[in-house]
Amino acid sequence: MLTLLDELNPQQRLAVETTEGPVLILAGAGTGKTRAITFRMANLIAKGVPAESILAVTFTNKAAEEMRNRVSSLLLRAGVPPAQPWLSTFHSLCARLLRREAAAAGLPRDFAIYDDDDQLAAVKLAMARLQIEDDSLTPRNILSRISYAKNHGQTAGQLRAEAFDQNGRRIADIFAGYEKLLHDSKALDFDDLLLRSARLLRESTATREKWQSRFQYIHVDEYQDTNRVQYELMRSLTGPKQNVCVVGDEDQSIYRWRGADVSILLSFAKDFPAARIVKLERNYRSTQNILDAAGAVVANNPERLGKSLSAEKGSGGNLKYFEGRDAQAEAEFVAGELERILNDDSDQTCAVEYRTNFQSRAFEEVFRRRGLRYKLVGGFSFYNRAEVKDALAYVRLAMHPEDDISLLRVLNLPPRGIGKTTVDAIRESARVDGTPLWTAIEKFVSGTSAGGRAVTPLRAFQELIRKLQDALAAKEPADFLHVVLEESGYMDMLKDRNTPEDVARMENLEELTRAVAESIEAGETFTDFLDAAALVSDADQFEGKPGVTLITLHSTKGLEFDHVFLTGMEEGICPHSRAIDEDKGIEEERRLVYVGMTRARQSLMLTRAVYRRIFGNEQQLRASLPSRFLAEIPSELVETVRGSMAEIGQTRRYEPDPEYSYSPEEFLRRVRGGPRQTQVTPRRQAAQGSFSRPAAKRGGDANPMLGRKVRHPSFGVGTIVGVEGDDEDRRLSVSFPGRGTKKFIERYAQLEQA
């Protein structure tokens, strides 16, 4: 085994050979942390430590399997008899522990484990038993509330005592019914696995000492992603010798919304005063310029242990920056660069990274039009996402009520009290009469034998579709889509649930309205758009390895690519608007950018769009501010590419509502202040037909206050980005760096010209 250790660099070898006492391996991006942890376990086994007394916990089964295979391979190479340490996820560890300690935990040994679908079914059954039927109480939302309560030590009784309205009391009652159902079914959910294990180890000294004796050496991978319950488990399993080794990077903690607490890693030396900190700083993935740029961004976070990464691959070229006119221009530029890269070498791996899923739409459409193959990671193809398909099903139903597939998709979505028995009866009636489901519904509603409880929601559904038909005839497509989302209650359903997933769904629906507006503006009919949306879903499946991956920043963790395009670098997108007014939120957004940047092996391109369409008024384009993170990158590390509208980090005054029919040359002249053309030739004519709309306001008429610097007594210097109203009622929107956008009534705002 000693000869194998020669393959490690000095830092990695120190981490492997420091086996006694608490150790924190602070592993920077691309520094070989999996290599260090697997060599460490193999080295312990080679030195005579029983494999079964070594525990390694990570967050995915895939990571655990990879470690298991690497340890086996190292032992074989070292000529050591094969042996397997205990490698698993936290949940798998707790399940095995509770199986073996079922009696001490007050559990039957054959308890069941409920997965997500089982848990939802249990919530629904608890609601049915309590005869709770309320569209505002969705099983998924209730399950999320139950999980939150469990992880914060709240019982159903406490939740009910603290409830301040009827819905709160109902949720507490469902919680109690859910827990009784699990108990009667001899089952645990995922939260129970961790919580019951932590409680057992905390309350039973004998059990705790038994398992501390069992695990002489403990390893925790991705330590920056642990939550408080997982931390308590680790502490309880750590014996008197404190042979615990944790591996992590505070700069890559990006799951705060999932309960991860980076302070756990930051306080490791405080929790274990005898801790040895080993920093892995030799990077084998990226060039030095990429590492320096990413390091300069994350260095702005105050709570860091700090690392200085050095690249084994040399300095490399500079990062590149492109600022496009709008999302389509950004996507066209990225597509052109990808084609150039792949034409030179088709084996190159390329990633287009973005902060939120809705951004993929513009890239997907441009890539498909140009025949550029890609795969999507971290989400479904835009038009294949459930919320997009749901919205388009309503649209098709308004056009063609006899569309049975669309009707069945949205008949009870959002939940409107149309149960399975009613649906089955309607389907049977349609089958017998040979009619569409819509006709069967009309027959069911008008029938004298139908029960009132079933008829009422069906009649409401009929009225909804008829209202949508009227709106379809009277409104422009994007405005009609707004009516669909509001009148159907779909958007309200997502707002009420308000989980991170539902926020992303709302953003995707907002992007759908922008896509419709762009399609109509390009001269297509609404039907053309719907046909294209249906066809592109079929184009998602293809064989062979594509050179391009579309991926969210969160999904890039643990991956690497030859070339990376980090897109949408704008305030409100990256950093996300939800994080702008919160210091901790901005710090995590900064770490997310760091993760995205350090995925790149050879080149890194940063892009943004100046204008994006506004949800609620798709005819208007709103100017964005460059992401604050762009200004944190040293300018000497970045080259602005030809065609970019501005230098990196530069904030210029853009008109908030440009006339989209300007030629690109005239548009650039207006933005950059060049000489006026004698005649402006429209780039394209407005589409004629049933969905025509008035021309957008010309950018030359923009309010002269826009872009002006002002000073506020509390928020400091900011830029006016919006003006509404006139005279004494004039309202100003001012963007303050690091503080977000604030709205003021001008006469009360105490604003001074900066």
Salt bridges, closest charged atoms under 4 A:
ASP6 OD1 - ARG13 NH1 2.75
GLU7 OE1 - ARG35 NH2 3.64
GLU7 OE2 - ARG77 NH2 2.23
GLU17 OE2 - ARG13 NE 3.22
GLU65 OE1 - ARG68 NH1 2.71
GLU66 OE2 - ARG70 NH2 2.83
GLU101 OE2 - LYS210 NZ 2.67
GLU133 OE1 - ARG453 NH2 2.84
ASP134 OD2 - ARG170 NH1 2.82
ASP173 OD1 - ARG160 NE 2.74
GLU179 OE1 - LYS150 NZ 3.05
ASP184 OD2 - LYS180 NZ 2.75
ASP184 OD1 - HIS183 ND1 3.61
ASP189 OD2 - LYS150 NZ 2.72
ASP192 OD1 - LYS150 NZ 2.89
ASP221 OD1 - LYS33 NZ 2.84
GLU222 OE2 - LYS33 NZ 3.05
GLU222 OE1 - LYS557 NZ 3.66
ASP225 OD2 - LYS557 NZ 3.27
GLU232 OE2 - ARG202 NH1 2.41
ASP249 OD1 - LYS307 NZ 2.78
GLU250 OE1 - LYS307 NZ 3.28
ASP251 OD2 - ARG304 NH2 2.83
ASP251 OD2 - LYS307 NZ 3.01
ASP261 OD2 - ARG228 NH2 3.05
GLU303 OE2 - LYS584 NZ 3.15
GLU312 OE2 - ARG282 NE 3.09
GLU323 OE1 - ARG608 NH1 2.53
GLU330 OE1 - ARG612 NH2 3.22
GLU332 OE2 - ARG369 NH2 2.10
GLU332 OE1 - ARG370 NH1 2.75
GLU337 OE1 - ARG340 NH2 2.87
GLU339 OE1 - ARG370 NH2 2.82
GLU364 OE1 - ARG368 NH2 3.38
GLU365 OE1 - ARG361 NH1 3.11
GLU387 OE1 - ARG505 NE 3.95
ASP390 OD1 - ARG409 NE 2.60
GLU402 OE2 - HIS400 ND1 3.79
ASP424 OD2 - LYS420 NZ 2.81
GLU428 OE2 - ARG431 NH2 2.58
ASP433 OD2 - LYS443 NZ 2.79
GLU442 OE2 - ARG466 NH2 3.47
GLU487 OE1 - LYS467 NZ 3.49
ASP502 OD1 - ARG497 NH2 2.82
ASP502 OD1 - ARG505 NH1 2.58
GLU507 OE2 - HIS576 NE2 2.55
GLU511 OE2 - ARG361 NH2 2.92
GLU511 OE1 - ARG514 NE 2.77
GLU518 OE1 - ARG361 NH1 3.20
GLU518 OE2 - ARG613 NE 3.50
GLU521 OE1 - ARG613 NH2 3.04
GLU521 OE2 - ARG684 NH2 2.72
GLU521 OE1 - ARG693 NH2 3.23
ASP540 OD1 - ARG368 NH2 2.20
GLU560 OE1 - ARG285 NE 2.93
GLU560 OE2 - ARG601 NH1 2.69
ASP562 OD1 - ARG601 NE 2.89
GLU570 OE1 - ARG612 NE 2.79
GLU571 OE1 - ARG628 NH2 2.55
ASP581 OD1 - LYS742 NZ 3.53
GLU582 OE2 - ARG256 NH1 3.17
GLU588 OE1 - ARG591 NH2 3.38
GLU589 OE2 - ARG355 NH2 2.84
GLU618 OE1 - HIS482 NE2 2.90
GLU632 OE2 - ARG590 NH2 2.77
GLU666 OE1 - ARG669 NE 2.91
GLU666 OE2 - ARG670 NE 2.81
GLU724 OE1 - ARG731 NH2 3.57
GLU724 OE2 - LYS743 NZ 3.80
GLU728 OE1 - ARG747 NH1 3.52
GLU746 OE1 - ARG730 NE 2.61
